[in-house]
Amino acid sequence: MIPPLDLTPEIKEIRREIDATIKRVIDSTAFILGPDVKAFEEEAAAYLGVKHAIGVNSGTDALVIAMKSLGIGSGDEVITTPFSFFATAESISILGAKPVFVDVEADTFNIDPEKIEAAITPATKALLPVHLFGRPANMGRIMEIAGKHGLYVIEDAAQSFGARYLTDPAKSGNNGGRTTGNAAQTENLQGKQTGSMGNAGAISFFPTKNLGGFGDGGLIVTNDDQLAETARMLRSHGSRKKYHNELLGYNSRLDTIQAAVLRVKLPYIDRWNKGRREAAQRYNKLFEGHDNIVTPEIIDGHVFHQYTLRLLETDRNEVQAALKEAGVGSMVYYPVPQDRLPIYRDEYPRNPVSDELAEQVISLPIWPTIDEATQEKVATALLMNV
């Protein structure tokens, strides 16, 4: 079986470094907020081009704590995409706020910025775009809208570590007298890392991510000093000083061993992302000219956490079953949009593009060192069944 993701080559390449690092942490017994956590936060912040990086125990907690640090809570609305993993909407609902879903663009899988303004109400406090599958959302337009309406922006960069926004930034608009600092940010987005453009970014280090740990882990990134200070308090029971709790917080710290593993992996991320892009280019060439297959656009900065196709005029579920029979693993991200999940059933109007994508998408095997022969086998199996 060709798996959807094979971590073995990546681990084999760095195994000696990993083993030595884990041994060092074990010998130190500094398992909670040890020196490697601070070192990783500094190295990740430098890589991402931000002032602050705060390690937490998951990408979901990164979203929750980032939004809570901005004061988002009961009675607020946060505009986001229906086409994402549930953690995106869940993090909003956990805080007592309401997720408001704006449909996506069929060709990018990301939120359609031209539909955002129609969804803004007096209760809207923030925009939460997702850089899905490693493709940067249209942050120029999103930041322009946020500046115009005085909204916060929290980027869900769980799937896009190392991705860069390389589209000409939109010009900032009038912020209507409300100040969040976003209007000025729209002027200089070119080349920025995903997660670094809004008020805060949330990153996941789940093992399957482009930069993945050996367990759960997450990161909040920001240039806002006050937000960073609050987030550091919230991740550790709302305290700046042990036993002097000032806020109701969380137990959400990045384990030292996870931080140490991520420190080993971080210098490899650009090369690994380059391998993913090259694999996507090979797939696109293999599927050229097939009318029932819509391949993803390869834009500068896209890091292909997933290689996701749209299958037209065919039963995607039957195709996936046939691939499995042929020894090819695949995944469907996502068979049910967030607004259609049982927890939100009948609360929202339909988002037709998102609904259609949920019936069409299939993600094929991809990892940095996947070889051409394996990709050809995957492509042959798919083409036999569409």
Order of alpha helices (4+ residues) and beta strands (2+ residues): alpha-alpha-beta-alpha-beta-alpha-beta-beta-alpha-beta-beta-alpha-beta-beta-beta-alpha-beta-beta-alpha-alpha-beta-beta-alpha-alpha-beta-alpha
